[in-house]
Amino acid sequence: MPEVTIDKPAQPKASPDSTESLAATLVNQTQGDLVLVNSNTNEQWSIPPPNIISAGQSGQFCSPGDFSNPAAGNVTYKASAVNNATFTLTWTIPSVGANHINWQTSPGLSAQESGSMSGWNISASWFISG
């Protein structure tokens, strides 16, 4: 399971750079739908994860936080064309301390990440294939 841990800069900047968030894009490179199985966030979604990401399409979601409450949560999708193999993404982006972002796939599915994992506002993509 890939995991990334990145320390924050020592001197936080004033808002809005000090608000924590994860903006994620999932790109479906399988031959079928990615179907949302589970999603949780500790704050209300800015953009909720889509229920279905069709083959060849992408879906976006955003998990917000603020200086008192980290962005944290998880999503799980199953791949209908890959024996319902799953992709799970879990994150915690605190105002102080390291970001923790990890993802895992079950056999038959793989995911490649692209994007920056540092700072308070994370924007990254995961290319899911199988």
C-alpha positions as CSV (number, residue, x, y, z in Angstrom):
1,M,0.0,0.0,0.0
2,P,1.6,3.3,-1.1
3,E,1.7,5.9,1.7
4,V,3.0,9.4,1.6
5,T,4.0,11.5,4.7
6,I,5.1,15.1,4.1
7,D,6.0,17.6,6.7
8,K,4.5,21.1,6.6
9,P,6.6,24.3,6.3
10,A,7.8,25.6,9.7
11,Q,6.1,29.0,9.3
12,P,2.4,28.8,8.3
13,K,1.1,31.5,6.1
14,A,-2.0,33.5,6.7
15,S,-5.3,32.3,5.2
16,P,-6.4,31.1,2.7
17,D,-3.2,29.0,2.4
18,S,-3.6,27.7,5.9
19,T,-6.9,25.9,5.2
20,E,-6.6,22.2,4.7
21,S,-8.2,20.4,1.8
22,L,-7.9,17.5,-0.6
23,A,-9.1,17.9,-4.1
24,A,-8.9,14.5,-5.8
25,T,-9.5,13.4,-9.4
26,L,-10.0,9.7,-10.1
27,V,-9.5,8.7,-13.7
28,N,-11.2,5.4,-14.7
29,Q,-9.0,3.5,-17.1
30,T,-10.8,0.2,-16.7
31,Q,-13.3,-1.2,-19.2
32,G,-16.3,-0.7,-16.9
33,D,-17.7,1.6,-14.2
34,L,-16.1,2.5,-10.9
35,V,-18.9,2.4,-8.4
36,L,-18.8,4.2,-5.0
37,V,-19.0,1.7,-2.2
38,N,-18.1,4.0,0.8
39,S,-17.2,7.6,1.5
40,N,-16.6,9.5,4.7
41,T,-15.2,12.9,5.6
42,N,-14.9,14.7,8.9
43,E,-16.3,17.9,7.3
44,Q,-19.2,18.3,4.8
45,W,-17.9,17.6,1.3
46,S,-17.2,20.7,-0.8
47,I,-17.7,18.4,-3.8
48,P,-19.0,15.0,-3.0
49,P,-17.5,11.9,-4.7
50,P,-19.6,10.8,-7.7
51,N,-21.6,7.6,-7.3
52,I,-20.3,6.2,-10.7
53,I,-17.3,7.0,-12.8
54,S,-17.8,5.6,-16.2
55,A,-15.1,3.9,-18.2
56,G,-12.7,6.4,-19.8
57,Q,-14.1,9.3,-17.6
58,S,-12.9,11.0,-14.5
59,G,-14.6,12.0,-11.3
60,Q,-13.7,14.7,-8.8
61,F,-14.4,15.3,-5.1
62,C,-13.1,17.7,-2.5
63,S,-12.7,17.2,1.3
64,P,-12.4,20.5,3.1
65,G,-10.9,21.3,6.4
66,D,-10.1,24.5,8.4
67,F,-7.3,25.5,10.8
68,S,-9.1,23.8,13.7
69,N,-10.3,20.7,11.9
70,P,-8.2,18.7,9.5
71,A,-9.4,17.4,6.2
72,A,-9.7,13.7,6.8
73,G,-11.7,10.9,5.3
74,N,-11.8,8.0,2.8
75,V,-13.5,6.7,-0.3
76,T,-13.7,3.2,-1.7
77,Y,-14.7,2.4,-5.3
78,K,-15.2,-1.1,-6.9
79,A,-14.4,-1.8,-10.5
80,S,-17.3,-3.6,-12.1
81,A,-15.1,-4.9,-15.0
82,V,-12.4,-6.3,-12.7
83,N,-14.3,-8.7,-10.5
84,N,-15.4,-5.9,-8.2
85,A,-11.8,-5.2,-7.2
86,T,-11.5,-2.1,-5.0
87,F,-9.6,1.1,-4.8
88,T,-9.5,2.8,-1.4
89,L,-8.0,6.3,-0.7
90,T,-7.6,7.5,2.9
91,W,-6.3,11.0,4.0
92,T,-5.6,13.2,6.9
93,I,-4.3,16.8,6.2
94,P,-3.8,18.6,9.6
95,S,-3.0,22.2,10.1
96,V,0.1,21.2,12.0
97,G,2.1,18.1,11.4
98,A,2.6,15.8,8.4
99,N,0.0,14.9,5.8
100,H,-1.0,11.2,5.7
101,I,-2.3,10.0,2.3
102,N,-2.5,6.4,1.4
103,W,-4.2,4.3,-1.2
104,Q,-4.6,0.6,-1.9
105,T,-6.1,-1.7,-4.5
106,S,-7.2,-5.2,-4.3
107,P,-5.8,-7.8,-6.8
108,G,-6.5,-7.1,-10.4
109,L,-6.6,-3.3,-10.0
110,S,-3.7,-0.7,-9.9
111,A,-3.6,3.0,-9.2
112,Q,-0.9,5.6,-10.1
113,E,-0.9,8.9,-8.4
114,S,0.1,12.3,-9.9
115,G,0.2,15.5,-8.1
116,S,1.7,17.3,-5.1
117,M,1.3,15.8,-1.6
118,S,2.8,18.8,0.3
119,G,1.3,21.9,1.8
120,W,-2.2,22.5,3.2
121,N,-4.2,22.3,0.0
122,I,-3.6,19.0,-1.8
123,S,-4.6,18.5,-5.5
124,A,-3.9,15.1,-7.0
125,S,-5.1,12.6,-9.5
126,W,-5.2,8.8,-9.3
127,F,-5.2,6.8,-12.6
128,I,-7.0,3.5,-11.9
129,S,-6.6,0.6,-14.3
130,G,-7.1,-3.1,-14.4
